[in-house]
Amino acid sequence: MFAAVSPNSAGSLLVACHSSLTLRNPCGHYSTNGSKHDTHTGPSFSQGNRFARLVWNAIWFCLFLPSPRPLHAWRRLLLRLFGATVGRGTHVYPSARIWAPWNLQLGDECGIGDRVTLYSQSKITVGQRAVISQGAHLCGGTHDYTRPGFPLVAAPITIGAEAWLAAECFVLPGITIGEGAVIGARSVVTNDMPAWTVCAGHPCKPIKQRDRFPD
């Protein structure tokens, strides 16, 4: 019902991502990691960051991924041990991929579905009772193709409480999705989406209002 056209190419996503970050605030609202760093000659992140991610990936592969689906408390514990802020009753399924747990904040009773990618090069916040459905990708980083060295650019993503991101949607860096918003399957979100609105498409656009839940 809410399915959107899938992206035509990786290049179109890259251009959309860069344009979104630039147009939203050309004065530098988004953060950069190593803005002068040449990614052709070395890594964009510190040795400490890379070592922490190496340890986390080993833990994810050995203890998180094989854990039985009902053991949400166990996976919450592992995420907290690596610096994530995780609320009560949050469900993170075993095949969800988290790039850096220390850049992750999950509200109470939210859900992170199968094969979700939380590419948390910058902070990703998911509000209370928000649902991120299977295969969705929240991409907190990209590269500035207009500058020599292809420097990394990272910007936070915020998902409001009671929002629903349907299957396989893609959210660009620096995006805020409002409280109670619904994002249709396979949508590509290049701009902020308003609260309590059904949105879909490539690029994602508001379609109609959604009734607020009673307090």
SVG drawing of the C-alpha trace seen along z (x, -y; Angstrom):
<svg xmlns="http://www.w3.org/2000/svg" viewBox="-7 -29 55 48">
<polyline fill="none" stroke="black" stroke-width="0.4" points="0.0,0.0 2.8,-2.4 5.5,-0.8 7.8,-3.3 9.9,-3.0 13.3,-1.5 16.4,-3.6 17.7,-3.5 21.3,-3.7 23.7,-4.2 24.8,-7.4 21.4,-9.0 21.4,-8.3 24.9,-9.9 23.8,-13.1 20.6,-13.3 22.4,-12.8 25.0,-15.5 22.3,-17.9 20.1,-17.3 23.0,-18.0 24.1,-21.1 20.6,-22.6 19.4,-22.0 22.2,-24.2 24.9,-25.5 26.7,-27.0 27.6,-23.6 24.7,-22.4 25.9,-18.9 29.1,-17.6 32.1,-16.3 34.6,-13.6 38.0,-14.6 36.7,-17.2 40.2,-17.8 41.2,-14.1 42.0,-12.4 40.1,-9.1 42.3,-7.8 45.4,-7.7 44.1,-6.7 41.1,-5.9 38.5,-8.5 38.3,-7.4 40.9,-7.1 42.7,-4.0 40.7,-3.8 37.5,-4.0 38.5,-1.3 39.6,1.0 36.4,0.5 34.4,1.4 36.6,4.5 35.7,5.7 32.0,4.8 31.9,6.7 33.4,9.8 30.8,9.6 28.0,9.0 29.0,12.1 29.6,14.4 27.0,13.3 24.4,11.0 23.7,12.5 23.3,16.2 21.2,15.3 17.6,16.7 15.0,14.2 13.1,13.9 16.3,12.9 15.8,9.1 17.1,8.4 20.4,10.1 20.8,8.0 19.9,4.8 22.6,5.7 25.2,6.1 24.3,2.8 24.5,1.0 27.9,2.6 29.1,0.9 27.7,-2.5 24.2,-2.5 21.3,-4.2 18.6,-1.6 15.1,-2.0 12.9,0.5 11.3,3.2 13.1,2.3 13.2,5.1 16.3,5.4 16.3,8.5 19.5,10.6 20.2,9.8 20.1,6.0 23.5,4.4 24.7,1.5 27.9,-0.3 28.7,-1.9 26.5,-1.2 27.9,-4.2 26.2,-6.5 22.8,-4.9 19.9,-6.0 16.8,-3.8 13.6,-4.8 11.3,-2.6 9.5,0.2 10.8,-0.7 11.5,2.1 14.5,2.6 13.6,5.4 15.4,8.1 18.3,7.0 18.0,3.3 21.2,1.3 21.9,-1.5 24.9,-3.0 25.7,-5.2 28.7,-7.2 26.8,-10.0 24.2,-9.7 21.0,-7.8 18.0,-8.4 14.9,-6.2 12.0,-7.5 9.6,-5.6 7.5,-2.9 8.9,-3.8 9.2,-0.8 12.0,-0.3 10.9,2.6 13.0,5.3 15.7,4.2 15.5,0.5 18.8,-1.4 19.5,-4.5 22.7,-5.9 24.5,-8.4 27.4,-9.1 28.3,-9.9 31.2,-11.5 31.6,-15.0 32.2,-14.3 32.8,-18.0 36.1,-18.1 39.4,-16.6 40.0,-13.5 36.4,-12.5 36.1,-13.5 33.6,-11.8 30.5,-13.7 28.4,-12.5 25.1,-13.9 22.6,-12.7 19.3,-11.0 16.3,-11.3 13.2,-9.1 10.3,-10.5 8.2,-8.5 5.4,-6.3 6.9,-6.6 6.9,-3.6 9.6,-3.1 8.3,-0.3 10.4,2.4 13.6,1.5 13.3,-2.3 16.5,-4.4 17.1,-7.4 19.9,-9.9 22.2,-11.6 20.8,-14.6 17.2,-13.6 14.5,-14.1 11.3,-12.0 8.5,-13.5 6.5,-11.8 4.0,-9.4 5.1,-9.6 4.7,-6.6 7.4,-6.1 6.3,-3.7 8.2,-0.6 11.4,-1.3 11.0,-5.0 14.2,-7.2 14.0,-9.9 16.0,-13.0 14.3,-15.6 12.7,-15.9 9.2,-14.4 6.4,-16.0 4.8,-14.5 1.7,-12.3 1.8,-12.1 1.9,-9.2 4.9,-9.6 6.3,-7.6 8.2,-7.7 11.6,-8.3 12.2,-10.9 9.9,-10.5 7.1,-13.1 4.1,-13.6 0.9,-12.0 -1.8,-12.5 -2.3,-13.1 -2.5,-10.3 -4.7,-10.5 -2.8,-11.0 -3.0,-8.4 -5.0,-9.3 -2.9,-10.4"/>
</svg>
